[in-house]
Amino acid sequence: MAALVALLPAAPAQAMTSGGIINGGRLCAAGQRVTGGGASVIGEGSGDFGTRIEGSEVRAHLDSTTNTMAGLWATTIRNTDGVSHQIGLFSVCVDSVAGYQVVSKNVTVAAGGFLRDIATCPVGTVALGGGAADTPYSSNQPASVDRIVQESSPGTTGSQSLWLTALRNNDTVSHTIRLFVVCASTPTGYQVVHKDVTLAAGGFVRDTARCPVGSVVLSGGAAVVGSGSADFKTRIQESAPGTVGSQSSWLTALRNGDSVSRTISLYAVCADPLAGYQVVRSEV
């Protein structure tokens, strides 16, 4: 029904090698929309696996069999560890959602530059998910881009729902970054759940924000809270949907590279199960 697409460079036979980079995801079923997605290390328990998220984005793919579009969440993840790791690439898929739209804006980030900015939903809609990636997408980007996603999370400004992204461009050239938020009319049971953790200077967290029993996770992420707006030198290493017991959840792994402790909010965007809801996964 669904297929692995856009793995660049070609996926290793068993795992992502040390120093490797993957850009890809799993297609939703034909006609489905995507609300969120991400990537994580699988099959190794819990630890600091030395990965880093470099970008994530909504894409659409034409199913040649049915001639209908299918949603896809593409994630760029790099393995900076000294050993190979098995990576799961995830898309959270649903059938048609009232008011579904992807709102985006482009921002140029200079070589060595930093960006912390938002994409905002129209009044009366809410953020289902969001992220940032280079634009326009091209197949050679994973080999040429050196980027760190530092924060990625839902939020609000006044009466508007939004998605925040903090990102550093470590490349030697500037890049145009597409910030985006996936918006829709408020689903039944919609809520943003967060869990706050205090992370010491140089500290690491790998933990989940959990939806209430009976609801499902649409997306999630993490951000520094209570410190205003600045470059907090964090690094998101994994970000992906999952389950803990009977609860749908969002996993985030994050490193605090700053010289002071920070309060980190881990987020899960939750709702009652939407028609066609499924979490699909590819492994590389």
N, C-alpha and C positions, 0 to 999 in steps of 0.2 A: 504493500500500500504506500509506504513512504520509503524514501531512499536517501542515502548519504550524498551530499553534494558539496561542491566548492571547498574541497580540502586542498590547501595550497601550502607547501609543496605536497607531493603525493604522500598519503598517510603511511607510516611505518606498518609493517605486517602485524606486529604485536603491541607496540607502545610508542609513545612519543619519546624520541631519544634525547639525551642530554644536549641542551643548546637548541633543540628543535622548536619550530613554531608551526601552529596549525590555525587555519581560518576555515570554519565550516560549521555545519549544524545538521539537524534532521528535519526533513520536510514534514509538515502537517499533512493530513489527508486532503484530497482535492476539495476545494471550496472552503476550507477552514481558514480562520484567521489565527494569528499568533499574538499572544499577550506578553510573553516574556521568554526568557531562556538564558542559557549560560553554559559554563563548563566547570568540571571538577575532576580531581583525581579519584579513581574508583578502585576497589579491591585491595586497598592497602591500610584499612583502618583510618585512624585520625592522626595527623601530624603536620608539620611544616614541610611541604613537599617542594618548596622553592619554585613554584610556578608564578606567573603573573598574567593578569588580564590586560590586554592592550587595546581592546575595542569590542563593541557588540552592536548589532544593528538588525533592524527588521528588513527582510527582503521578501519578494514574492517570486514564485516560480510557476511557469505554465506547464500544467500536466498535459502531455501530448496525447494521452489516451482519452481523457475526458474533455480536453480543451477548456479546462477551468484552472483558475489560479489557486495555488496553495501557499500558505504562509510558511516562513522559515525564519528562525532566529540564528543568525551567524555570529559566532564568537571567535575572536582571535586570542589565543593563549600561547605563551612561551614557557618553555621548561628551562629554568636557569639552574636547576639542580645538577648534581654530578652523576645522576643515574637516570635511567628511563622510567617513565610512568605511563600507566594506562589512563586515558582521558575519556570521560563521558561528555558528549555534546548534547544539550537539551533544548527542546522547544516546548512551550506550553501552548496547546492548541484548543480552540473552541469553534463552534459553528458561528454563524453570523450574530453579531452583537449590535444592538441599537446604538446609533451614533458613533460607531467605530470609525476612527480616523487617526492618522499619524501626523503629528505636527512637528515641524523641524525648523531649525535655523542653522546657517553656516557661519563659522567663526574661523578666521585665520590665526594660527598659533605659530609664532616665530620659532626658529631653531633654538632649542634650549628653553623655550617659553612655557608658561603655565597658564591654564585656563580653569576657572571655576565659575560656572554659569548655569542657566536654567533654560529649559523649553517648557512652555506653558500651555495648558489645555484651555479651550474656550470656556467661558462661564457656563455653568450648568452641566459640565461633563467632569469626569474624574480620570486620574492617571491609573492605567492598568499596568504599565511598565514603561521603560525608557532606557536610554543609553547614548553612546556616541561612537562614531567611527569616521575614518577618512572618507571624503567625497571628492570626485566621484570614485566609486569602487573600481579597482582594477586588479587583475590577477597577479601583478608583481608586487603588490603592497606588502604582503607579509614578509618578503625578503628584504624590503627597503625601509620599513617603518620601525622606529625604536620609540615606543610610547608606553606610558604607565597610566592606567586608570587608578586614581587615588580614592575617589569617592563616587558612588552611584546610588541614588536613593530618591524615593518619593517625598513630596512636601507640599506646602501650600503657601501662597502669597495673597493676602486678602481673601477674596472669595474664589480664587482660582487654584486648581490643582496643578502640580508641576512635577518635573523630574530634574534633579540636580546632578551634574557631573563635574568632577574635578579631574584634570588630566594634565600630565606633563609630556611635552614633546622633546625627547632626547636626541632626535635626529639632527643632522647637520644642515637641513633645509626646512623651510616653513611648510606647514600642512594646513589645508582647509578641513576643519572638523565639522561634521554634521551632528549637532545635538538634536535629540528627538524624544518625544513622549507619545506613547500610545494612549489615546483617549476614547471614552465612550460614555453613554448615558449611565448613570449609577446603577450597577447590578444589584440585585437583591442580596442583602447580607454583606455589602461592601464595607470593608474596614482596613485600615493600615495598622498593623500590629508592630510594635517595636520592643526591643530588649536592649537595655543600656549596660555596657561593660566599661570598666576603667582599665585602660591599657597603658602600662608603664612605658617609659622611653625605651625604645628598642624592642618592645613586647610584641607578642603574636597572639591572635585569637582565631580559633576555628570553631564556630558555634552556629546555632540556628535560632531564628525567630519563628514561632509556631502559630499557625492559624487555630481558631477555636475548633473543637471537634464538630464535624459535620460540614465545615467549610473547606475550600480548596485554595491553594496558593496560585496566584496569577503571575507574580514576579516578586522581586525583592532586591536587597542590596545593603549598603552600609554608608554611613557618613559620620564625620566629627560633629558633635553638638556642644553648644554652650561656650564656643570659643570665637564667635563671629565668623568672618570669612577671610580665609588666607590659604597659603600653601602649607598644609599640615604634615606633608611628607609621609603620608600613608601610602600603602600599596595593596590593592585588592588582588589576591592570589587565586581565589576560587569564588564562584558565585553560581548557585544552581538550585533548582527545586529538588524536593525529596520528601520523605516521611519519617516521623519519629513516633513509633507505636501506631496509634490510630490517628495521629495528627499530621496534616499536610504542613510542610515547613519550607523555609528558605535557608540554605547553608551559605555562609560567607566566611572565607579565610582572609585575614587582613594583618598586615605588619605595620607597626608604628615606627617609622624611621626617624621620628623627631627626637629632640633632646629633652623633651618634657612629656609627662603623661597626658593622655587625652581621653575624654569620654566618647565612646563609639556607640552609636545606635545601629543595631542590626534590624533590618526591616523585612516584613512579609506583607504583600498586598493580597488580601483575602476576599472571598465572596462565596455565596452559596454555589454549589456546582452548576455551571453553565452548560447548556446543551452541547453535546459533543466533546465535553472536556476530556482531555487526555494529555499526559506528559510523555513525549516520545524522546528516544535517546539513541545516539550512535556511539560506538566505542572505537577509539583509535589508539 
